C-alpha cells in the first residue's frame, strides 16, 4: 500500500509521528521534499548521460522505473517489517510510509511524462517498445495509484468510507505489485539483470504473507487515532 496500509484500522492517521513509534526529528514534509528532489536529481543524472533527447527520455524512463520500485517497496513492506522485525530502522520506515507512497506518485508521474515525451519525439520507437495492446495493464496501475493518492488524505478517506477505502488500498497495493512484477519479469529473457527486481518483489510479497499469517506483534499505532 503506497499511502496507508489497509491493515491499519484507523482512518485518521495524520502527518505527525504515529503513537507507539519513536520520533526521528524529521518532519514528514521534509522527508517528502527531500525524496522528491533526490528523484528529480537521480532522473536528471541519468538523462544527462544520453547523447540525444530520445535517449535522454529512455534513460529517464529507466531511472524512474527504478526509483518507483524503491518507493513502492518501502511502502509495501513497511508494516510487515515493523511488526515482524521491530527495530529503529523498521519503525522509521513505517513512520514515513505515507511519504513513500507520495514519492511513488512523484516518481511515476515523472515516468509518465518521459514516456509521453518519447512518444512525441519518436512515436515509432515507443510503439515498438510498448505496443498499444500492452498498455492497458499499466494504465490501470496508474489509475489505481492516482485513486490511492487522492484517498490518502483524512478528508477524502472519510468521504469514500472505511470499507471502500480499505478495499482500494488493499487490492490496489497488490495490483501495483503485480504490475511491477509483470513489467520486470517480461524483460528477464532479454536482460538477466531484471532477475534482481523480480527477486526483490518476491521477497516483498513473502514478507507481507509472513506478517499476515504469522504476526509477531501488533503496533499500538494501529488501533490509536492520532
N, C-alpha and C positions, 0 to 999 in steps of 0.2 A: 504494500500500500504506500503509494508515494506520499500521502499527506497525513492521514490519520489511520492507524491500524484499525481494521474492523473488529479486532478482538477487544479494543478499548471501548468500554460500555458508555462512558460519559461523553457527551457531545459538546461539553462546554470547556474543553481544554483550550487555554489561551496561550499567548506568546511568552509568558513568564516561565520560570523554572517549575516543572511539574513536582507535585508533592511526592516525597519519597526518593527524589533523585538529588545527587549532590550538585550544588551550584558551581559553575565554572567561571563566572565573572564576565562571560561573553553574552552580549545581548543577541537575541535571535536575528534581529535586523542586521547586526554586524556580520553574523555568520553568513546570512543570505547575500549581502552585498559583496563580501569578500569572495564568496564562492562564485558569484556571477562575474566578477572581474577576472578571476582566475580562468573561468571557462572562456571568456572572450579573449584573454591573452593567449591561452592554450590554442584556441582555434586560429588566432591571427598568426602565431608562430608556424603552425602547420601550413597555412596558406602562403606565408611569406617565402617558403622554400620552393614553391611551384614556379615553373618557367613562364606560364601564361595564365590568363583568367580562368580558362576551362579547367586546367589542372589545379588552380587555386581553389576552385569550387569543390573539386573532387577531394582535395586534401582536407578542406574544411568539413566536408561530409564525413570523412573517416574520423576526423578529430572529435566531432560532436557525437558520433556514434559511440566512441569510447567514453567520453565524459558522461553521456546519458546512461550508459550501462553502469558506470560507477555510482552515479546518484541514485539510480534505481536500486542497485544492490544494497546501498547503505539504508535506504528507506525500507526496503523489503525485508531485511534481516534484523533491523534494529531491535524490535520487540523480542524476537527469538533469542538473540544474543544476550540481551539484558536479563531475561528470565532464566535461561539455561546456564549461562556463564556470567553471573553478575561480577562486574569489576568497574573501576572508574572509567575505563575506555568504553565498555559496552553501555554504561549509563550515559556517557557523553553522547554516544551515537543516538540513543533513544531520546535524550533531551531535545535534540535538534532534528528529530525525524520529520517534522513538518517542513523544515527548511530544505532538507534533502529532496523532498517532493517538489517544492517550488523551484529548486535548482534543476531538477529534471525537466520541468516545464521550460525554463530558460534555455537549457542545452538543446532540447528537442525543438524548441522554437527556432533557434539559430540553424539547426539541422534542416528544418523545413525550408527556411529562407534560402539556404545554399542549394538545396535541391531545385527550388524554383529558379534560382539564378542559373544553374546548369541547364535547365530546360530552355531558358531564354537564349543562352549562348550557343548551345549545341543540342537541339531537340532530338536529333537522330541518335546521339550518344546516350541521352537519358532514356530513350525508348529501348535501346539495346541493353542498357544496364538494368532497367526496371520496366519491363513490359506492362502496358496498361492493365492486362488481366491479373497481374500480380500485385496491384496497388490497393485492392480492397482491404486486405488484412491490415496493412499499415495505416490506411485511412481510418479504419475502425479504432485502431490503437490510439491515434491522435484524438479522435472524438472522445474516447474513454478518458484519456489523460486530461483533456480540457474539462470534462464534466467533474472529474475528481478535483481538479484545481479550483473550479468555481464553487464546489461544495466543501472546500477546506476551511471556510470561514464560519464562525459560530452562527451568524445570522442566516446564511444560506443553508447551512446544515439543518438548522431548526425549521426552516421553510420547507425543505424537502421531506423532513420527517425521519425519525430514527431508523425505522425498518428499511426504507428505501436507501437512506444514506449508508447503512451497514452493508446491504447487498451490493451497492455500487462499489464501495471501497474494497470489499472482499473479492468479489468476482472480477472487478476491474483490475486489481493488482495482479491477479493470476492471469488475466488475459494479456496484460503487459509483459509478464514473464514469458508467456507462450510466444508473443510477438518477437521478443528479443531472442528467444531460442530458435525460432524459425529463421530469423534474419542472419544469425550466425552459423547455425548448423548447415544451411544450404550452401555456405561458402567453404565448408571444410574440404570437399573434394578438389576445390581449386587451390586453396591455401591451407596448409595444415595448422597455421598459426591460430585459426579460428577455433581449434580444439580448446584453447585456453578459456575464452569466454563461455563456450559450451560447458566446460567443466565447472566454471565458477557459478553458472546458472543452476547446474545440477546440485552443487553444494548449497546454494541459497535455498533451493526448494527442500533439500534434505533437512536443513536447519529448521525451516518452517514446520515440516512434518514432525520432527522430533519435539519441537516446542508445543505442537498441537496435541500430540498423543501421549507424550511423556513429559508433562510440565514439571519443572523442578520447584518453582516457587512463583507466587504472584507478586506483582509490584503494587505497592499501596496506591500509586498514582492512577491505577486503572479504575479504581472504584471511588475516587475522591474528586469531586468537582472543584476546580481551582479558578 
